[in-house]
Amino acid sequence: MSQHFNFQHSYQTLPAEMFAAVAPARAAQPELVFYNHTLAEQLGISPLDNSLAALYLSGKQLPANAQPIAQAYAGHQFGHATMLGDGRAILLGEQITPAGNVVDIQLKGAGPTPFSRRGDGRATLGSVLREYFISEAMAALGVPTSRSLAVVATGEVVRRPQPHPGAVLTRVASSHLRVGTFQYAAWHPNKKLLPALVNYAIKRHYPTAAQAENPALALLEAVMEQQIRLIVHWLRVGFIHGVMNTDNSTISGETLDYGPCAFMDTYHPNTVFSSIDHQGRYAFGQQAAIAQWNLERLAEALLTDIHPQENTAIQLASAVLDNFTPRFTQQWVDMMHAKLGLMETANELVDDWLTLLQNQAMDYTNAHRALMRAELPQEEAYHTEAFTKWWQRWRPLHDAGGQAAKELMQAANPAIIPRNHQVNQALNAAEAGELTAFSALHQALKTPYQARDLGDPFTQVAEAHERVTQTFCGT
């Protein structure tokens, strides 16, 4: 049998407690819905016809060199510690790309595992299409993210609690190592797990940390830098993750898990869409603070590897984490200056802009793009006294930057995002078997920074009856 994938299986070199060997469930009637040919080529996957792709990427037939496993991990979910693991995801292997990079190829929704906790291990077509769509849109937006290789319908019914068509997503990530992976190792009775995991993570993601005086501490600092970079990107495009639990916080700094996520329309830092986030823990404006909280949990897990004396380990870890706020603040300030095309520091102008957006309930995406136009739209929000006064302060500073300022704004401000109402409409139609709207929106979001006419349908905010107030977890 020919090998279409170039797999290695380095994760299985870790102690056996870190994973469970498990085969995917055999889908009843797998049918390929989407296949990301561009990504497949980048990954060095040999061409697959539709029928073979459906077999491999539904779990009905394993590639010749696959060694499927479910990974063990723990996590704080909404602040509460829980032992977890891949309850509906199965890692086929680690693909070695033509560029020499290593990425996980994982089937999500491929059936129960030893970590399923009485769950069925399945996924609905709607939730799978949502992750495929949003993750690929995030990649086009320039946000670090897991990717989606394929969607395969299984020909089975999944109940959530109503019946839905079932499907499997093929997820690609530089790894699935999470903060929760380190929590699992630290909480486990086998004390050999954590040192082995630390060494593995450093080798796979941050090899220069191995040369540091304190490799575990260097790992913590490297992860912090990637998390800061990620959150600043989220805030740039108005993304709200919705479930920033430590089991969804990757050490690679990639966005992982697109359950109750959403994109902010009307600007407000307290914006929440997730139906399970009752207290606003993961609101838009709270995401940096939660990233810092998650990093504190990572530091706690690493303490015994940082230094044998707990007090010393805490002091060393705290010295690293104390840098989170100033480093995040500087990157956020730089990002907001780019969105406004400001070449010189003008923090008060930035703060006043955000206050203006909030007070006038302006659309976060459209308002920034409006500033780039020679003529502002006719909407009332752009012709108020408050906006005019701010504009008169901003315009000279922006114009002083010349072409460089315009290019900053162009790179920082997407013209279109996956608007929640349009995503829901496309997914509802797709679940009913009509993919036209889904495909059109997916195609448009491949070039999110391309200029759009004012009447372009993909730039339009939701009408009152179209507004999305809640998003839901696919499980």
TORVEX-876425 format. One line per 4 residues: their letters; for each residue x, y, z of C-alpha. Coordinates in nm, 2 decimals, m for minus. Layout:
residues N
a	X/Y/Z  ...
END
This chain:
residues 475
msqh	0.00/0.00/0.00  0.15/0.34/m0.10  0.21/0.60/0.17  0.03/0.92/0.11
fnfq	0.14/1.07/0.44  0.50/1.12/0.56  0.43/1.04/0.93  0.65/1.03/1.23
hsyq	0.52/0.94/1.58  0.75/1.13/1.83  0.47/1.18/2.08  0.47/0.81/2.15
tlpa	0.82/0.84/2.29  0.67/1.00/2.59  0.57/0.78/2.89  0.26/0.56/2.82
emfa	0.05/0.76/3.07  0.05/1.05/2.82  m0.17/0.89/2.56  m0.39/0.59/2.47
avap	m0.37/0.39/2.15  m0.72/0.39/1.99  m0.85/0.35/1.64  m1.11/0.58/1.49
araa	m1.46/0.46/1.46  m1.54/0.33/1.11  m1.78/0.58/0.95  m2.09/0.43/0.79
qpel	m2.09/0.61/0.46  m1.80/0.86/0.44  m1.84/1.13/0.18  m1.59/1.41/0.12
vfyn	m1.74/1.75/0.17  m1.44/1.98/0.15  m1.07/1.91/0.09  m0.81/2.18/0.13
htla	m0.59/2.10/m0.17  m0.36/2.41/m0.12  m0.29/2.31/0.24  m0.24/1.94/0.14
eqlg	0.02/2.05/m0.11  0.20/2.26/0.14  0.20/1.97/0.39  0.35/1.73/0.12
ispl	0.05/1.50/0.12  0.04/1.29/m0.19  m0.26/1.36/m0.41  m0.57/1.17/m0.29
dnsl	m0.88/1.11/m0.50  m1.21/1.19/m0.33  m1.30/0.84/m0.23  m0.96/0.76/m0.07
aaly	m0.96/1.10/0.11  m1.30/1.02/0.25  m1.18/0.68/0.37  m0.86/0.81/0.53
lsgk	m1.00/1.13/0.67  m1.31/0.98/0.82  m1.13/0.70/1.00  m1.29/0.42/0.81
qlpa	m0.95/0.32/0.67  m0.61/0.41/0.82  m0.32/0.54/0.61  m0.05/0.27/0.59
naqp	0.19/0.45/0.83  m0.07/0.59/1.08  m0.04/0.51/1.46  m0.36/0.66/1.60
iaqa	m0.37/0.78/1.96  m0.57/1.00/2.19  m0.37/1.24/2.40  m0.41/1.28/2.77
yagh	m0.43/1.63/2.93  m0.60/1.82/3.21  m0.73/2.17/3.23  m0.90/2.45/3.42
qfgh	m1.24/2.49/3.26  m1.39/2.83/3.37  m1.15/2.82/3.66  m1.22/2.47/3.78
atml	m0.95/2.20/3.75  m1.06/1.89/3.55  m0.88/1.58/3.42  m0.95/1.56/3.05
gdgr	m0.80/1.41/2.73  m0.90/1.38/2.37  m1.26/1.27/2.40  m1.35/1.29/2.03
aill	m1.01/1.35/1.86  m0.76/1.10/1.74  m0.41/1.18/1.62  m0.31/0.99/1.31
geqi	0.05/1.10/1.31  0.29/1.39/1.28  0.34/1.49/0.91  0.69/1.59/0.81
tpag	0.64/1.86/0.55  0.86/1.93/0.24  1.00/2.23/0.43  1.10/2.01/0.72
nvvd	0.84/2.12/0.96  0.64/1.88/1.17  0.26/1.91/1.22  m0.01/1.70/1.38
iqlk	m0.28/1.54/1.16  m0.58/1.48/1.38  m0.93/1.36/1.32  m1.19/1.54/1.53
gagp	m1.52/1.37/1.57  m1.37/1.03/1.50  m1.55/0.84/1.78  m1.51/0.76/2.15
tpfs	m1.17/0.73/2.32  m1.08/0.62/2.68  m1.11/1.00/2.76  m1.46/1.05/2.63
rrgd	m1.62/1.06/2.98  m1.95/0.90/2.85  m1.95/1.12/2.54  m2.01/0.97/2.20
grat	m1.69/1.11/2.05  m1.88/1.24/1.74  m1.92/1.58/1.58  m2.20/1.74/1.39
lgsv	m2.16/1.85/1.03  m2.24/2.21/1.14  m1.97/2.23/1.41  m1.72/2.07/1.18
lrey	m1.79/2.31/0.90  m1.77/2.60/1.14  m1.42/2.50/1.25  m1.31/2.45/0.90
fise	m1.45/2.78/0.79  m1.33/2.99/1.09  m0.99/2.84/1.12  m0.91/2.90/0.75
amaa	m1.05/3.25/0.77  m0.82/3.32/1.07  m0.52/3.19/0.87  m0.61/3.43/0.59
lgvp	m0.64/3.71/0.84  m0.28/3.64/0.95  m0.38/3.51/1.29  m0.18/3.21/1.43
tsrs	m0.42/2.91/1.42  m0.47/2.55/1.37  m0.57/2.47/1.01  m0.84/2.25/0.85
lavv	m0.75/1.99/0.59  m1.08/1.83/0.52  m1.45/1.78/0.62  m1.60/1.43/0.57
atge	m1.96/1.35/0.63  m2.00/1.02/0.80  m2.35/0.92/0.68  m2.45/0.89/1.05
vvrr	m2.68/1.08/1.28  m2.55/1.27/1.58  m2.78/1.41/1.85  m2.70/1.75/2.02
pqph	m2.98/1.71/2.15  m3.16/1.72/1.82  m3.05/1.49/1.53  m2.78/1.63/1.30
pgav	m2.57/1.48/1.02  m2.24/1.36/1.15  m1.90/1.46/1.02  m1.52/1.44/1.09
ltrv	m1.28/1.74/1.07  m0.91/1.68/0.98  m0.73/1.94/1.20  m0.37/2.04/1.14
assh	m0.16/2.20/1.41  0.21/2.24/1.49  0.12/2.03/1.79  m0.16/1.97/2.03
lrvg	0.05/2.05/2.34  m0.15/2.26/2.57  m0.11/2.43/2.91  m0.34/2.15/3.02
tfqy	m0.09/1.89/2.90  0.16/2.02/3.15  m0.10/2.03/3.42  m0.18/1.67/3.36
aawh	0.19/1.57/3.38  0.24/1.78/3.70  m0.07/1.63/3.87  0.01/1.27/3.78
pnkk	0.16/1.04/4.04  0.43/0.94/3.80  0.68/1.22/3.85  0.88/1.12/3.54
llpa	0.61/1.26/3.32  0.68/1.63/3.36  1.06/1.63/3.29  1.00/1.41/2.98
lvny	0.72/1.64/2.86  0.93/1.96/2.91  1.22/1.81/2.72  0.99/1.70/2.44
aikr	0.81/2.04/2.41  1.14/2.22/2.41  1.28/2.00/2.13  0.97/2.03/1.92
hypt	0.89/2.40/1.96  1.16/2.60/2.13  1.50/2.42/2.08  1.70/2.72/2.18
aaqa	1.56/2.70/2.53  1.76/2.38/2.57  2.07/2.59/2.58  1.94/2.82/2.85
enpa	2.07/2.81/3.20  1.72/2.71/3.31  1.54/2.54/3.02  1.20/2.51/3.19
lall	1.20/2.88/3.27  1.31/2.96/2.92  1.01/2.75/2.79  0.77/2.95/3.01
eavm	0.90/3.28/2.87  0.88/3.15/2.51  0.53/3.04/2.56  0.44/3.37/2.72
eqqi	0.57/3.56/2.42  0.37/3.35/2.17  0.05/3.39/2.38  0.09/3.77/2.39
rliv	0.14/3.77/2.01  m0.17/3.56/1.97  m0.40/3.76/2.19  m0.29/4.09/2.02
hwlr	m0.39/3.94/1.69  m0.73/3.84/1.83  m0.79/4.19/1.95  m0.68/4.33/1.62
vgfi	m0.95/4.15/1.42  m1.22/4.15/1.69  m1.21/3.78/1.76  m1.36/3.63/2.08
hgvm	m1.25/3.28/2.16  m1.53/3.20/2.40  m1.36/2.90/2.58  m1.01/3.01/2.69
ntdn	m0.97/2.72/2.92  m0.62/2.59/2.98  m0.69/2.28/2.77  m0.75/2.52/2.47
stis	m0.43/2.72/2.54  m0.15/2.59/2.31  0.21/2.63/2.40  0.28/2.70/2.03
getl	0.07/3.01/2.04  m0.19/2.89/1.78  m0.57/2.94/1.81  m0.72/2.60/1.90
dygp	m1.09/2.50/1.92  m1.35/2.69/1.74  m1.66/2.61/1.95  m1.85/2.91/2.08
cafm	m1.62/3.16/1.92  m1.74/3.47/1.74  m1.63/3.80/1.59  m1.73/4.13/1.76
dtyh	m1.95/4.35/1.55  m2.05/4.65/1.77  m1.75/4.75/1.97  m1.77/4.69/2.35
pntv	m1.49/4.53/2.56  m1.75/4.33/2.76  m1.88/4.16/2.45  m1.96/3.79/2.50
fssi	m2.13/3.54/2.27  m2.07/3.20/2.43  m2.38/3.05/2.57  m2.18/2.88/2.85
dhqg	m1.99/3.20/2.96  m2.25/3.33/3.20  m2.01/3.56/3.39  m1.82/3.71/3.10
ryaf	m1.50/3.54/3.21  m1.38/3.52/2.84  m1.52/3.85/2.71  m1.34/4.03/2.44
gqqa	m1.16/4.27/2.67  m1.08/4.00/2.93  m0.87/3.78/2.69  m0.53/3.92/2.78
aiaq	m0.60/3.88/3.15  m0.71/3.52/3.10  m0.40/3.45/2.89  m0.20/3.57/3.18
wnle	m0.40/3.35/3.42  m0.34/3.05/3.20  0.03/3.12/3.20  0.03/3.13/3.57
rlae	m0.12/2.78/3.57  0.16/2.67/3.33  0.41/2.82/3.57  0.26/2.63/3.86
allt	0.28/2.31/3.66  0.65/2.37/3.58  0.77/2.47/3.93  0.94/2.14/4.01
dihp	1.13/2.15/3.68  1.22/2.52/3.73  1.39/2.46/4.07  1.39/2.19/4.34
qent	1.32/2.46/4.60  0.96/2.57/4.57  1.01/2.93/4.70  1.30/2.98/4.46
aiql	1.10/2.83/4.17  0.81/3.07/4.25  1.04/3.37/4.25  1.20/3.27/3.92
asav	0.86/3.21/3.75  0.71/3.53/3.90  1.00/3.73/3.76  0.91/3.60/3.41
ldnf	0.54/3.65/3.44  0.58/4.00/3.58  0.68/4.10/3.23  0.35/3.99/3.08
tprf	0.17/4.32/3.13  0.43/4.56/3.00  0.51/4.34/2.70  0.14/4.29/2.62
tqqw	0.06/4.66/2.66  0.34/4.76/2.43  0.24/4.51/2.16  m0.13/4.61/2.20
vdmm	m0.03/4.98/2.17  0.17/4.92/1.86  m0.12/4.72/1.71  m0.37/4.99/1.77
hakl	m0.14/5.26/1.63  m0.11/5.04/1.32  m0.49/5.02/1.29  m0.51/5.40/1.31
glme	m0.21/5.46/1.08  m0.02/5.65/1.35  0.36/5.66/1.31  0.41/5.86/1.63
tane	0.29/5.78/1.98  m0.06/5.91/2.05  m0.20/5.69/2.33  m0.47/5.94/2.43
lvdd	m0.60/5.95/2.07  m0.62/5.57/2.07  m0.81/5.56/2.40  m1.05/5.83/2.28
wltl	m1.11/5.63/1.96  m1.21/5.32/2.16  m1.43/5.53/2.38  m1.60/5.68/2.07
lqnq	m1.65/5.34/1.92  m1.82/5.22/2.24  m2.03/5.52/2.31  m2.16/5.54/1.95
amdy	m2.20/5.16/1.92  m1.99/5.15/1.60  m1.90/4.84/1.40  m1.54/4.75/1.50
tnah	m1.44/4.63/1.15  m1.62/4.88/0.93  m1.52/5.18/1.15  m1.15/5.12/1.10
ralm	m1.19/5.06/0.73  m1.39/5.38/0.70  m1.10/5.58/0.83  m0.90/5.46/0.52
rael	m1.14/5.61/0.27  m1.12/5.95/0.12  m1.49/6.00/0.19  m1.66/5.86/0.50
pqee	m1.98/5.66/0.47  m2.31/5.84/0.52  m2.41/5.66/0.84  m2.49/5.89/1.12
ayht	m2.21/5.75/1.35  m1.95/5.91/1.12  m2.11/6.26/1.12  m2.16/6.33/1.49
eaft	m1.99/6.61/1.67  m1.79/6.37/1.88  m1.66/6.18/1.57  m1.58/6.51/1.39
kwwq	m1.37/6.64/1.68  m1.18/6.31/1.71  m1.13/6.31/1.33  m0.98/6.66/1.33
rwrp	m0.72/6.55/1.59  m0.64/6.22/1.41  m0.63/6.32/1.04  m0.32/6.54/1.06
lhda	m0.12/6.29/1.25  m0.22/6.01/1.01  m0.15/6.22/0.70  0.20/6.31/0.84
ggqa	0.29/5.94/0.80  0.23/5.95/0.43  0.22/5.62/0.24  0.37/5.42/0.53
akel	0.08/5.51/0.75  m0.17/5.40/0.48  0.02/5.07/0.44  0.00/5.01/0.81
mqaa	m0.37/5.05/0.81  m0.41/4.83/0.51  m0.22/4.55/0.68  m0.39/4.58/1.01
npai	m0.76/4.63/0.92  m0.95/4.36/0.73  m1.23/4.47/0.51  m1.43/4.16/0.59
iprn	m1.45/3.91/0.87  m1.66/3.60/0.93  m1.97/3.80/1.04  m2.17/3.59/1.28
hqvn	m2.51/3.62/1.11  m2.36/3.53/0.77  m2.17/3.24/0.92  m2.49/3.11/1.08
qaln	m2.69/3.15/0.77  m2.43/2.97/0.56  m2.40/2.68/0.81  m2.77/2.63/0.84
aaea	m2.80/2.60/0.47  m2.50/2.37/0.45  m2.64/2.13/0.71  m2.95/2.12/0.49
gelt	m2.73/2.02/0.19  m2.70/2.36/0.02  m2.33/2.47/0.01  m2.36/2.78/m0.22
afsa	m2.36/3.04/0.05  m2.09/2.86/0.25  m1.86/2.84/m0.05  m1.92/3.20/m0.15
lhqa	m1.84/3.33/0.20  m1.54/3.10/0.23  m1.40/3.22/m0.11  m1.44/3.59/m0.01
lktp	m1.26/3.54/0.32  m0.95/3.41/0.14  m0.87/3.77/0.06  m1.00/3.96/0.37
yqar	m0.79/4.27/0.32  m0.89/4.33/m0.04  m1.08/4.66/m0.07  m1.46/4.63/m0.10
dlgd	m1.73/4.86/m0.22  m1.95/5.02/0.04  m2.25/4.81/m0.07  m2.06/4.48/m0.07
pftq	m2.28/4.22/0.10  m1.99/4.07/0.30  m1.93/4.41/0.47  m2.29/4.45/0.59
vaea	m2.38/4.45/0.95  m2.67/4.23/1.07  m3.02/4.36/1.06  m3.21/4.35/1.39
herv	m3.37/4.02/1.31  m3.04/3.87/1.20  m2.83/3.95/1.50  m2.65/3.66/1.67
tqtf	m2.65/3.69/2.05  m2.52/3.35/2.14  m2.29/3.09/2.00  m2.27/2.73/2.12
cgt	m2.01/2.46/2.19  m2.02/2.18/1.93  m2.01/1.91/2.19
END
